[in-house]
Amino acid sequence: MENKSHALAAGIFVLVVAAMLVALAAWLTRDTGEHRVFEISSRDGVTGLQEQAPVRYKGVTVGRVMSIALDRETTGNVRVRFAVDGSAPMTSATFATLGFQGVTGLAFIQLDDAGGPSQPLVGKDDQPPRIPMRPSLMSRLSDQGAGLLSQLETASQRVNQLLDASNQKRVMDAIDRLGQAGAGIGQLTQSVNQANLGGLVQDAGTALKKLQANADRLGQMSDTVGASAEAFKQMSERMNAPGGTLDAITQGTNTLLATGQAVNTTLVPRINRTADDTARTVRHIGRAVEAVHDNPQSLLLGNGSVPPGPGEPGFVAPAGAP
């Protein structure tokens, strides 16, 4: 009895621990974010797509596939319902394709945006919004592969028709005729050689060489003329460019005119005033020289008072005068 009770306790303990682990895993893996549900109605098959398959927007996982079933609204289509989180920009320009993961063949839903003006998707009558489904790369390759096989089959049939017995005989006849035409050309060449036309051919070759030489010279002359014209054009552009020769000449002329105006307005009046002052100084010096000449003692005694002359008040005749 004691062994049975121990085994029962151990079993209960294992079951409790297992339940706790399952609850912990469910709690850790829970998704508390806000999700939105959308639908896809596909005419093509969804082989490899399973529930809980990832939904990726431009390569970023944004949700999971919820269910896969036949579309009741459109006969022959497959309805895929999936949920994405609120961060995915689902608009009227969003479309879906079916992608495949590596070599495993497992499929996933790839969402993308066609660009251009768009509006947020809104469902109708409590139904999730529908996103258009475009053919995947594998679908397009399979369709094109069928077309290529059809074209290849048509080409092979045409090749078989071309290589049948009657066409082969025609090809051989054409080859024989080409051989006969070649023999006729050889005989014509021999006839031309026998007619002593070799000199004429040589003269024609010499004339052609001279014409070629003249054409080469004309080409060199045209190149030289073009180079000269280009150089003249560059020189003209440099002379007319801002800061060029013509611009420098214009600036020098303007500076010279400004200098002339400054000389006329400032320097000439000053020279005239200096000349007038010099003339007055010369006149004063002349009067001083005349005064010294008339009265030399003024250099020592100064000018003093001028003695009255005859007939002036205070005039005294010198003594001994008759």
Secondary structure, DSSP 8 states (H G I E B T S, - for coil): -HHHHHHHHHHHHHHHHHHHHHHHHHHHT---S-EEEEEEEESS--TT--TT-EEEETTEEEEEEEEEEE-SSSTT-EEEEEEEETTS--BTTEEEEEEEETTTTEEEEEEEE--SS--B---BTTB--EE-B---HHHHHHHHHHHHHHHHHHHHHHHHHHTSHHHHHHHHHHHHHHHHHHHHHHHHHHHHHHTT-HHHHHHHHHHHHHHHHHHHHHHHHHHHHHHHHHHHHHHHHHHHSTTSHHHHHHHHHHHHHHHHHHIIIIIHHHHHHHHHHHHHHHHHHHHHHHHHHH-TTHHHH-S------TTSTT----TT--
